[in-house]
């Protein structure tokens, strides 16, 4: 993902994973990557990346379809806005407002197989 950056760590439980938001910018160094062993970093960290607009399968009607589906299909999991270092540049927040932030802590970079609601919301839009 172009210009990807880590802004959270997967926490919570296996049944209800949640993002613990980082207070400052973090880089995935080779040493940190090595310390994970065989674990894929996308299972441990939450990443953001530059919007690819029409080059992305999630992009539809000039907006991020993923953000729209998350807003429509997932219930809020927090009652106050998380402390988030990317909100000022977040496309989802720009398009959907604070309501998307109340759902964001349940969104994983790589969706676990048993997270069916999130998996359904994350499905890529198929061009017709």
C-alpha positions, 0 to 999 in steps of 0.5 A: 500500500502506497505511503502506508503507516501504522497508527494502531495495534490490534488489542481486545480479544479474539472474539472482539478485536479492537484497535489501540491507537498509537499516540505518535507515528511509528515505523515498522523497522526490520528489527520489529518485523523480525521480532514478529517471527512468522506473524504477518504484521497486518494481523498485529498493526492497523495501517492507513494508506494513501487513497488510490481513488478509482484504482481501488476496488473499494472506490465507487461514485467518487467516494470510499465504498468501504467507509460507507459499508462500515458506516451502514453495516457495523454498529458503533463500538465506542461512545467517544471519538478515539484519540486518532493521529490520522483523523485530520487526513482520514478519507473516511472521516472527511466523507462520513464524519464522526460517526465512522470514528465510533466504528473504526476501532473494530476495523482490522487491516487484515480481517480475521475469518471469524469476523463475518460482519466486518468481512461482509463490509470489507468486500471489494466492490465489483465493477459492472 
